[in-house]
Amino acid sequence: METYGKILTIAMPAFLLLVLLEKVYGWIFKKDAFKPLDTISSLSSGYTNVVKDVLGLSVSILSYQWMVSHWTVYKVESTIWVYIIAFIALDFSGYWVHRLSHEINFFWNKHAIHHSSEEFNLGCALRQSISSFVSLFTIFLLPAALLGVEPKVIAIVAPLHLFAQFWYHTVYIGRMGFLEKIIVTPSHHRVHHAINPEYLDKNHGQIFIFWDKIFGTFQEELPNVPPVYGITRPASTWNPIKINFQHLWLLIKDAARTKSLKDKFRIWFMPTGWRPADVAERFPVNKIEDIYHFQKYAPQVSNSMLVWIWVQFFFTFSLLYHLFGNIAKIGSPNIFIYGGFIYLIVFAYTELMDKNPYALLWEALKNVVGFYIIFSTGDWFGLSQLVAWGKPALIAYLIVSMILTSYFVLVELKQENSQTQMA
Protein backbone atom coordinates (compact mmCIF):
# COMPACT_ATOMS: atom_id res chain seq x y z
CA MET A 1 0.00 0.00 0.00
CA GLU A 2 2.60 2.55 1.10
CA THR A 3 5.09 1.53 -1.60
CA TYR A 4 2.49 1.76 -4.36
CA GLY A 5 1.45 5.16 -3.05
CA LYS A 6 5.05 6.38 -3.27
CA ILE A 7 5.32 5.05 -6.83
CA LEU A 8 2.17 6.96 -7.79
CA THR A 9 3.54 10.25 -6.49
CA ILE A 10 6.06 9.92 -9.34
CA ALA A 11 3.84 8.23 -11.93
CA MET A 12 0.79 10.50 -11.62
CA PRO A 13 2.51 13.77 -12.57
CA ALA A 14 4.24 11.98 -15.47
CA PHE A 15 1.00 10.53 -16.83
CA LEU A 16 -0.83 13.84 -16.39
CA LEU A 17 1.91 15.71 -18.26
CA LEU A 18 1.93 13.19 -21.12
CA VAL A 19 -1.87 13.33 -21.48
CA LEU A 20 -1.83 17.13 -21.67
CA LEU A 21 1.16 17.19 -24.04
CA GLU A 22 -0.64 14.82 -26.40
CA LYS A 23 -3.70 17.09 -26.39
CA VAL A 24 -1.54 20.17 -27.07
CA TYR A 25 0.29 18.34 -29.88
CA GLY A 26 -3.00 17.34 -31.50
CA TRP A 27 -4.40 20.83 -31.17
CA ILE A 28 -1.34 22.63 -32.57
CA PHE A 29 0.01 20.25 -35.20
CA LYS A 30 -3.01 18.12 -36.20
CA LYS A 31 -5.66 20.83 -35.75
CA ASP A 32 -7.73 18.43 -33.64
CA ALA A 33 -10.27 19.88 -31.26
CA PHE A 34 -9.23 19.93 -27.62
CA LYS A 35 -12.17 18.41 -25.72
CA PRO A 36 -11.35 19.32 -22.14
CA LEU A 37 -14.38 17.72 -20.46
CA ASP A 38 -13.59 14.33 -21.95
CA THR A 39 -9.98 14.69 -20.81
CA ILE A 40 -10.97 15.73 -17.27
CA SER A 41 -13.44 12.83 -17.07
CA SER A 42 -10.74 10.35 -18.10
CA LEU A 43 -8.18 11.73 -15.66
CA SER A 44 -10.77 11.85 -12.87
CA SER A 45 -11.53 8.20 -13.50
CA GLY A 46 -7.84 7.60 -12.96
CA TYR A 47 -8.10 9.39 -9.62
CA THR A 48 -10.87 7.09 -8.40
CA ASN A 49 -9.04 3.98 -9.60
CA VAL A 50 -5.71 4.73 -7.93
CA VAL A 51 -7.46 5.53 -4.64
CA LYS A 52 -9.17 2.14 -4.74
CA ASP A 53 -5.95 0.32 -5.63
CA VAL A 54 -3.72 2.06 -3.11
CA LEU A 55 -6.22 1.50 -0.30
CA GLY A 56 -6.51 -2.18 -1.27
CA LEU A 57 -10.30 -2.15 -1.64
CA SER A 58 -10.54 -5.63 -3.16
CA VAL A 59 -10.06 -9.24 -2.15
CA SER A 60 -9.03 -12.36 -4.02
CA ILE A 61 -11.08 -15.55 -3.68
CA LEU A 62 -8.02 -17.63 -4.51
CA SER A 63 -4.82 -15.86 -3.45
CA TYR A 64 -1.63 -16.10 -5.44
CA GLN A 65 0.29 -16.81 -2.22
CA TRP A 66 -1.88 -19.88 -1.61
CA MET A 67 -1.30 -21.11 -5.17
CA VAL A 68 2.48 -20.81 -4.79
CA SER A 69 2.42 -22.56 -1.41
CA HIS A 70 0.36 -25.52 -2.63
CA TRP A 71 0.94 -25.91 -6.36
CA THR A 72 4.62 -25.13 -7.06
CA VAL A 73 6.19 -28.08 -8.94
CA TYR A 74 9.53 -26.50 -9.82
CA LYS A 75 11.02 -23.38 -8.27
CA VAL A 76 12.90 -21.19 -10.73
CA GLU A 77 16.09 -19.72 -9.30
CA SER A 78 15.94 -16.03 -8.37
CA THR A 79 17.48 -14.57 -11.52
CA ILE A 80 16.31 -12.27 -14.29
CA TRP A 81 14.30 -15.22 -15.60
CA VAL A 82 11.98 -15.02 -12.61
CA TYR A 83 10.98 -11.51 -13.64
CA ILE A 84 10.63 -12.47 -17.30
CA ILE A 85 8.39 -15.40 -16.37
CA ALA A 86 6.35 -13.14 -14.08
CA PHE A 87 5.89 -10.58 -16.86
CA ILE A 88 4.79 -13.18 -19.42
CA ALA A 89 2.49 -14.87 -16.88
CA LEU A 90 0.87 -11.52 -16.03
CA ASP A 91 0.34 -10.86 -19.72
CA PHE A 92 -1.20 -14.29 -20.29
CA SER A 93 -3.50 -13.72 -17.31
CA GLY A 94 -4.28 -10.21 -18.52
CA TYR A 95 -5.33 -11.49 -21.94
CA TRP A 96 -7.90 -13.90 -20.49
CA VAL A 97 -9.26 -11.52 -17.86
CA HIS A 98 -9.57 -8.87 -20.54
CA ARG A 99 -11.26 -11.22 -22.98
CA LEU A 100 -13.77 -12.52 -20.42
CA SER A 101 -14.58 -8.93 -19.46
CA HIS A 102 -15.71 -8.40 -23.05
CA GLU A 103 -17.57 -11.66 -23.45
CA ILE A 104 -19.62 -12.11 -20.24
CA ASN A 105 -22.36 -9.72 -19.11
CA PHE A 106 -21.41 -9.51 -15.43
CA PHE A 107 -17.71 -8.96 -16.05
CA TRP A 108 -18.30 -6.24 -18.64
CA ASN A 109 -19.36 -3.90 -15.85
CA LYS A 110 -15.81 -3.60 -14.51
CA HIS A 111 -14.38 -2.88 -17.96
CA ALA A 112 -17.01 -0.63 -19.59
CA ILE A 113 -15.46 2.49 -18.02
CA HIS A 114 -12.25 1.91 -19.98
CA HIS A 115 -14.15 1.99 -23.28
CA SER A 116 -16.63 4.71 -22.35
CA SER A 117 -14.81 7.65 -23.94
CA GLU A 118 -15.91 8.45 -27.47
CA GLU A 119 -12.39 9.67 -28.17
CA PHE A 120 -9.14 7.69 -28.24
CA ASN A 121 -6.16 9.25 -26.50
CA LEU A 122 -3.73 8.73 -23.65
CA GLY A 123 -6.39 9.81 -21.21
CA CYS A 124 -8.42 6.70 -22.10
CA ALA A 125 -5.68 4.55 -20.58
CA LEU A 126 -6.51 6.07 -17.18
CA ARG A 127 -10.21 5.18 -17.38
CA GLN A 128 -9.96 2.21 -15.05
CA SER A 129 -12.46 0.37 -12.90
CA ILE A 130 -13.50 0.89 -9.29
CA SER A 131 -16.43 -1.54 -9.51
CA SER A 132 -14.53 -4.79 -9.02
CA PHE A 133 -14.10 -5.65 -5.34
CA VAL A 134 -13.52 -9.39 -5.69
CA SER A 135 -10.80 -10.89 -7.89
CA LEU A 136 -11.96 -14.17 -9.42
CA PHE A 137 -9.26 -14.77 -11.97
CA THR A 138 -6.04 -15.22 -9.99
CA ILE A 139 -6.13 -18.78 -11.38
CA PHE A 140 -4.79 -17.43 -14.68
CA LEU A 141 -1.47 -16.80 -12.90
CA LEU A 142 -1.14 -20.56 -12.52
CA PRO A 143 1.92 -20.80 -14.86
CA ALA A 144 3.89 -18.50 -12.55
CA ALA A 145 2.68 -20.35 -9.45
CA LEU A 146 3.73 -23.73 -10.87
CA LEU A 147 7.24 -22.32 -11.34
CA GLY A 148 7.36 -20.93 -7.82
CA VAL A 149 7.53 -17.23 -8.74
CA GLU A 150 7.29 -15.44 -5.40
CA PRO A 151 4.34 -13.11 -4.71
CA LYS A 152 6.77 -10.22 -4.07
CA VAL A 153 8.07 -10.62 -7.65
CA ILE A 154 4.52 -10.42 -9.01
CA ALA A 155 3.96 -7.34 -6.82
CA ILE A 156 7.02 -5.65 -8.33
CA VAL A 157 6.30 -6.58 -11.94
CA ALA A 158 2.52 -5.92 -11.90
CA PRO A 159 2.74 -2.09 -11.77
CA LEU A 160 5.37 -2.12 -14.54
CA HIS A 161 3.13 -4.33 -16.66
CA LEU A 162 0.20 -1.98 -16.04
CA PHE A 163 2.14 1.22 -16.77
CA ALA A 164 3.48 -0.32 -20.01
CA GLN A 165 -0.08 -0.35 -21.36
CA PHE A 166 -0.33 3.45 -21.29
CA TRP A 167 1.58 4.56 -24.40
CA TYR A 168 -0.45 2.83 -27.12
CA HIS A 169 -3.69 4.72 -26.40
CA THR A 170 -3.13 7.27 -29.18
CA VAL A 171 -4.13 8.06 -32.75
CA TYR A 172 -0.85 9.85 -33.47
CA ILE A 173 1.35 6.77 -33.94
CA GLY A 174 0.86 4.77 -37.12
CA ARG A 175 1.83 1.21 -37.91
CA MET A 176 5.18 0.10 -36.47
CA GLY A 177 6.60 -2.43 -38.92
CA PHE A 178 7.78 -5.76 -37.54
CA LEU A 179 6.72 -4.77 -33.98
CA GLU A 180 3.12 -5.23 -35.13
CA LYS A 181 3.76 -8.99 -35.05
CA ILE A 182 5.03 -9.07 -31.47
CA ILE A 183 3.64 -6.37 -29.21
CA VAL A 184 0.37 -4.49 -28.87
CA THR A 185 0.75 -1.27 -30.87
CA PRO A 186 -1.49 1.81 -31.13
CA SER A 187 -2.89 0.38 -34.37
CA HIS A 188 -3.87 -2.88 -32.63
CA HIS A 189 -5.41 -1.06 -29.70
CA ARG A 190 -7.38 1.37 -31.87
CA VAL A 191 -9.09 -1.72 -33.23
CA HIS A 192 -9.80 -2.93 -29.71
CA HIS A 193 -11.48 0.33 -28.66
CA ALA A 194 -13.59 0.61 -31.82
CA ILE A 195 -17.30 -0.24 -32.07
CA ASN A 196 -17.18 -0.98 -35.80
CA PRO A 197 -18.67 -4.47 -36.44
CA GLU A 198 -15.35 -5.51 -38.01
CA TYR A 199 -13.47 -4.60 -34.83
CA LEU A 200 -15.75 -5.51 -31.91
CA ASP A 201 -14.16 -7.70 -29.23
CA LYS A 202 -10.80 -8.07 -30.94
CA ASN A 203 -7.18 -7.60 -29.82
CA HIS A 204 -7.43 -8.27 -26.09
CA GLY A 205 -3.66 -8.52 -25.62
CA GLN A 206 -2.06 -6.13 -23.15
CA ILE A 207 1.63 -6.22 -24.04
CA PHE A 208 2.04 -9.13 -26.47
CA ILE A 209 -0.26 -9.41 -29.48
CA PHE A 210 0.54 -13.06 -30.14
CA TRP A 211 -2.05 -14.21 -27.57
CA ASP A 212 -4.77 -12.87 -29.88
CA LYS A 213 -3.21 -14.65 -32.84
CA ILE A 214 -2.95 -17.91 -30.90
CA PHE A 215 -6.50 -17.80 -29.53
CA GLY A 216 -8.25 -16.37 -32.59
CA THR A 217 -9.16 -12.83 -31.52
CA PHE A 218 -6.76 -10.84 -33.70
CA GLN A 219 -7.87 -8.17 -36.16
CA GLU A 220 -5.60 -5.71 -37.89
CA GLU A 221 -6.62 -2.10 -38.49
CA LEU A 222 -8.14 -1.84 -41.96
CA PRO A 223 -7.18 1.17 -44.12
CA ASN A 224 -10.75 1.61 -45.38
CA VAL A 225 -12.48 1.20 -42.00
CA PRO A 226 -11.66 4.12 -39.69
CA PRO A 227 -12.25 3.17 -36.03
CA VAL A 228 -15.22 4.72 -34.25
CA TYR A 229 -14.72 4.79 -30.49
CA GLY A 230 -16.92 4.36 -27.45
CA ILE A 231 -19.48 1.79 -26.30
CA THR A 232 -22.62 0.81 -28.16
CA ARG A 233 -24.78 1.86 -25.19
CA PRO A 234 -23.33 5.35 -24.65
CA ALA A 235 -22.50 6.37 -21.09
CA SER A 236 -23.85 9.91 -21.68
CA THR A 237 -22.17 11.28 -18.55
CA TRP A 238 -18.77 12.60 -17.54
CA ASN A 239 -19.14 11.15 -14.04
CA PRO A 240 -16.72 8.18 -13.84
CA ILE A 241 -18.30 6.79 -10.67
CA LYS A 242 -21.69 6.57 -12.37
CA ILE A 243 -20.16 4.98 -15.48
CA ASN A 244 -18.56 2.29 -13.31
CA PHE A 245 -21.95 0.97 -12.23
CA GLN A 246 -24.25 1.74 -15.17
CA HIS A 247 -24.10 -1.74 -16.69
CA LEU A 248 -24.47 -3.46 -13.33
CA TRP A 249 -27.53 -1.35 -12.54
CA LEU A 250 -29.09 -2.33 -15.88
CA LEU A 251 -28.44 -6.02 -15.15
CA ILE A 252 -30.03 -5.69 -11.70
CA LYS A 253 -33.11 -3.99 -13.13
CA ASP A 254 -33.43 -6.48 -15.99
CA ALA A 255 -33.09 -9.44 -13.62
CA ALA A 256 -35.83 -7.97 -11.41
CA ARG A 257 -38.16 -7.10 -14.31
CA THR A 258 -38.02 -10.30 -16.34
CA LYS A 259 -40.80 -12.81 -15.68
CA SER A 260 -38.58 -15.75 -16.57
CA LEU A 261 -36.86 -17.41 -13.60
CA LYS A 262 -34.31 -18.87 -16.01
CA ASP A 263 -33.45 -15.41 -17.36
CA LYS A 264 -33.13 -13.98 -13.85
CA PHE A 265 -30.23 -16.36 -13.32
CA ARG A 266 -28.57 -16.61 -16.72
CA ILE A 267 -28.53 -12.88 -17.53
CA TRP A 268 -25.32 -12.55 -15.49
CA PHE A 269 -23.43 -15.14 -17.52
CA MET A 270 -24.77 -14.52 -21.01
CA PRO A 271 -22.72 -12.73 -23.71
CA THR A 272 -22.20 -9.05 -23.07
CA GLY A 273 -25.23 -6.98 -24.05
CA TRP A 274 -27.74 -9.83 -23.84
CA ARG A 275 -31.10 -8.94 -22.28
CA PRO A 276 -34.23 -11.03 -21.60
CA ALA A 277 -36.63 -10.70 -24.54
CA ASP A 278 -39.60 -9.57 -22.43
CA VAL A 279 -37.55 -6.86 -20.73
CA ALA A 280 -35.87 -5.62 -23.91
CA GLU A 281 -39.29 -5.11 -25.48
CA ARG A 282 -40.86 -3.29 -22.53
CA PHE A 283 -37.78 -1.32 -21.45
CA PRO A 284 -35.64 -0.41 -24.47
CA VAL A 285 -32.28 1.25 -23.82
CA ASN A 286 -30.40 3.74 -25.96
CA LYS A 287 -28.08 1.89 -28.31
CA ILE A 288 -26.06 3.22 -31.25
CA GLU A 289 -27.48 1.78 -34.45
CA ASP A 290 -25.52 3.79 -37.02
CA ILE A 291 -21.96 4.08 -35.72
CA TYR A 292 -20.96 6.61 -38.39
CA HIS A 293 -23.81 9.03 -37.68
CA PHE A 294 -24.51 9.46 -33.99
CA GLN A 295 -24.31 12.45 -31.66
CA LYS A 296 -21.36 12.25 -29.32
CA TYR A 297 -21.91 13.30 -25.73
CA ALA A 298 -20.69 16.88 -25.54
CA PRO A 299 -22.62 19.28 -23.25
CA GLN A 300 -21.29 22.81 -23.61
CA VAL A 301 -20.23 24.74 -20.52
CA SER A 302 -19.28 28.38 -20.11
CA ASN A 303 -15.64 29.41 -20.03
CA SER A 304 -15.94 30.43 -16.38
CA MET A 305 -17.39 27.03 -15.44
CA LEU A 306 -14.65 25.27 -17.39
CA VAL A 307 -11.95 27.24 -15.56
CA TRP A 308 -13.52 26.32 -12.22
CA ILE A 309 -13.70 22.63 -13.16
CA TRP A 310 -9.98 22.69 -14.03
CA VAL A 311 -9.31 24.29 -10.62
CA GLN A 312 -11.29 21.52 -8.93
CA PHE A 313 -9.39 18.91 -10.92
CA PHE A 314 -5.93 20.20 -9.98
CA PHE A 315 -6.94 20.78 -6.37
CA THR A 316 -8.00 17.13 -6.20
CA PHE A 317 -4.63 16.19 -7.66
CA SER A 318 -2.88 18.02 -4.80
CA LEU A 319 -4.99 16.16 -2.23
CA LEU A 320 -4.14 12.83 -3.87
CA TYR A 321 -0.47 13.73 -3.79
CA HIS A 322 -0.74 14.48 -0.07
CA LEU A 323 -2.60 11.22 0.62
CA PHE A 324 -0.26 8.95 -1.34
CA GLY A 325 2.87 10.60 -0.02
CA ASN A 326 1.82 10.30 3.62
CA ILE A 327 -0.17 7.07 3.88
CA ALA A 328 1.79 5.71 6.82
CA LYS A 329 1.50 8.96 8.79
CA ILE A 330 -2.20 9.37 8.08
CA GLY A 331 -2.88 5.75 9.03
CA SER A 332 -6.03 3.67 9.17
CA PRO A 333 -8.98 4.36 9.21
CA ASN A 334 -8.16 7.94 8.21
CA ILE A 335 -6.80 6.94 4.80
CA PHE A 336 -10.21 5.47 3.96
CA ILE A 337 -12.01 8.62 5.12
CA TYR A 338 -9.60 10.67 2.98
CA GLY A 339 -10.24 8.40 -0.02
CA GLY A 340 -14.00 8.72 0.44
CA PHE A 341 -13.69 12.50 0.47
CA ILE A 342 -11.78 12.41 -2.83
CA TYR A 343 -14.60 10.34 -4.31
CA LEU A 344 -17.06 13.02 -3.14
CA ILE A 345 -15.04 15.77 -4.83
CA VAL A 346 -14.88 13.87 -8.12
CA PHE A 347 -18.59 13.05 -8.00
CA ALA A 348 -19.52 16.68 -7.31
CA TYR A 349 -17.48 18.39 -10.02
CA THR A 350 -18.23 15.78 -12.70
CA GLU A 351 -21.95 16.21 -11.96
CA LEU A 352 -21.39 19.91 -12.61
CA MET A 353 -19.65 18.99 -15.88
CA ASP A 354 -22.86 17.12 -16.80
CA LYS A 355 -24.80 20.29 -15.95
CA ASN A 356 -26.87 18.30 -13.49
CA PRO A 357 -28.72 20.51 -10.95
CA TYR A 358 -28.09 17.84 -8.31
CA ALA A 359 -24.44 18.84 -8.49
CA LEU A 360 -25.29 21.45 -5.86
CA LEU A 361 -26.48 18.78 -3.40
CA TRP A 362 -23.33 16.73 -3.91
CA GLU A 363 -21.25 19.87 -3.49
CA ALA A 364 -23.04 20.67 -0.23
CA LEU A 365 -22.49 17.14 1.06
CA LYS A 366 -18.80 17.30 0.14
CA ASN A 367 -18.33 20.59 1.96
CA VAL A 368 -20.21 19.46 5.07
CA VAL A 369 -17.96 16.39 5.27
CA GLY A 370 -14.88 18.53 4.66
CA PHE A 371 -15.73 21.02 7.41
CA TYR A 372 -16.58 18.20 9.81
CA ILE A 373 -13.17 16.59 9.26
CA ILE A 374 -11.33 19.87 9.78
CA PHE A 375 -13.18 21.03 12.89
CA SER A 376 -13.50 17.62 14.54
CA THR A 377 -9.79 16.84 14.19
CA GLY A 378 -8.36 20.35 14.21
CA ASP A 379 -6.41 19.71 11.02
CA TRP A 380 -6.56 18.07 7.61
CA PHE A 381 -4.87 14.68 8.08
CA GLY A 382 -1.64 16.25 9.32
CA LEU A 383 -1.38 18.76 6.47
CA SER A 384 -0.52 21.65 8.81
CA GLN A 385 2.65 19.85 9.87
CA LEU A 386 3.83 19.93 6.25
CA VAL A 387 2.40 23.28 5.14
CA ALA A 388 1.55 25.95 7.71
CA TRP A 389 -1.19 27.45 5.55
CA GLY A 390 -2.68 24.05 4.60
CA LYS A 391 -5.70 24.18 6.91
CA PRO A 392 -6.73 27.78 6.02
CA ALA A 393 -6.34 26.91 2.33
CA LEU A 394 -8.71 23.93 2.73
CA ILE A 395 -11.28 26.08 4.52
CA ALA A 396 -11.06 28.77 1.83
CA TYR A 397 -11.42 26.13 -0.88
CA LEU A 398 -14.58 24.68 0.67
CA ILE A 399 -16.19 28.11 1.01
CA VAL A 400 -15.29 29.25 -2.52
CA SER A 401 -16.34 25.89 -3.94
CA MET A 402 -19.81 26.16 -2.40
CA ILE A 403 -20.28 29.74 -3.59
CA LEU A 404 -19.18 29.10 -7.18
CA THR A 405 -21.10 25.85 -7.59
CA SER A 406 -24.21 27.58 -6.24
CA TYR A 407 -23.75 30.33 -8.82
CA PHE A 408 -23.28 27.92 -11.72
CA VAL A 409 -26.30 25.78 -10.78
CA LEU A 410 -28.72 28.45 -9.55
CA VAL A 411 -27.81 31.21 -12.02
CA GLU A 412 -26.04 29.93 -15.13
CA LEU A 413 -27.91 26.65 -15.58
CA LYS A 414 -31.27 28.23 -14.78
CA GLN A 415 -30.67 31.01 -17.32
CA GLU A 416 -29.63 28.46 -19.91
CA ASN A 417 -32.73 26.33 -19.26
CA SER A 418 -34.98 29.39 -19.53
CA GLN A 419 -33.44 30.36 -22.86
CA THR A 420 -33.84 26.80 -24.13
CA GLN A 421 -37.53 26.74 -23.16
CA MET A 422 -38.15 30.12 -24.82
CA ALA A 423 -36.47 28.93 -28.03
HUCORLIN-V126528 format. One line per field, one symbol per residue. phi: phi as a letter, one per 20 degrees, with the letter a starting at -180 (. if undefined). psi: psi as a letter, one per 20 degrees, with the letter a starting at -180 (. if undefined). burial: I if it has 24 or more other C-alpha atoms within 12 Angstrom, else O. A space follows every 10 residues. Layout:
BEGIN
phi = ???
psi = ???
burial = ???
END
This chain:
BEGIN
phi = .fffffgffe fffffgffff ffffgffeed lefedfffff ffffffgfff fgffemeacd fcffgffffd dfdbefffcg ffffffffff ffffgfffff fedcgfffgf dggfeffedc bffgfefcfc eddceddggf eggfffemff gffgfffgff ffffeffeeb eedefcmffg eddfdgffef gfeedggfdg lclegdddef ffffdmdebe fefdcffddp cfdgflbeff ffgfcfffff ffffffefee ffffefgfdf ggnfcgffff fecfdfcfed febceffbfe cfffffffff ffffffgfff ffffecgfff meefffffff ffffffffff ffgfmegfgf fffffgffff ffffeednad lmfffecgef fgffffgfff fffffgfffe dfffffffff fff
psi = ggghggghhg hghggggggh hgggghgghi kqponhhggh gghhhhghgh ggghillqqp goqhgggghh iphpopqnah hghggggggh hgghghgggh hhipggihhi ihhhjhqjro rhhhhinqqj ioippikhhi jgghghjkpq hhgghghghg gghijghjmq ijpbqkchhh igrprhgghg ghiqjqhhip lrmiqggpii ghhgjkkqpq pphjnpppqb qhnqhkqioh gghhjggghg gggghhhqip hghhgihhjr qpipqqghgh ghmqqpppgo iimqoqompp qqhhhgghgh ggghghghgg ggghikgghg rqjhhhgggh hhgggggghh hhhikphihh ghgggghggg hgggihijan ljhhhhohjg ghgggggggh gggghgghgh fghggghghg hh.
burial = IIOIIOOIIO IIOOIIOIII OIIOOOOOOO OOOOIIIIII IIIIIIIIII IIIIIIIOOO OOIIIOIIOO OOOOOOOOOO OIIOIIIIII IIIIIIIIII IIIIIIIIII IIIIIIIIII IIIIIIIIII IIOOOOIIII IIIIIIIIII IOIIOOIIII IOIOIIIIII IIOOIOOOOI OOIIIIIIII IIIIIIIIII IIIIIIIIII IIOOOOIIII IOOOOOIIII IIIIIIIIII IIIIIIIIOI IOOIIOOIOO OOIIOOIIII OIIIIIOOIO OOOOOOOOOO IOOOOIOIOO IOOOIIOIII OIIIIIIOII IIIIIIIOOI OOOOIIOIII IIIIIIIIII IIIIIIIIII IIIIIIIOII IOIIOOOOII IIIOOOOOOO IOOIIOIIOO IIOIIIOIII OIIOOOOOOO OOO
END
